[in-house]
Amino acid sequence: MYDTTRKPDDRLQERDRDTGLLLWEVVVLDLNPEAREKTFRVRMGADVQPVLPPMAAGLPLRFVQLEGVSISTYPKVTGRNRGTGQDIVRLAYSVSATGMSATKPASADAKAA
């Protein structure tokens, strides 16, 4: 993630305001068929780029467990009402984590239990 307030030739990687750690972003796929959003972005602060776990055997996926997850909500303007001229505001969210580790997908036996 880069500080977008700087000119493109002068951009530095963004840092967390509270900790000063470099910010990294990972796109996560939710395999729950009932999930409303199938993908979401997770921001992580770390001194070095987090290392993703290896791909799952026979699948083009990396199964991860997010650690220290926090969700922040904020108002997001998504448009303007043509009739009244007022902004259309929706509740948006951002997800952050302190880290991630490898995990194994649940087996069919575990789901049946």
Order of alpha helices (4+ residues) and beta strands (2+ residues): beta-beta-beta-beta-beta-beta-alpha
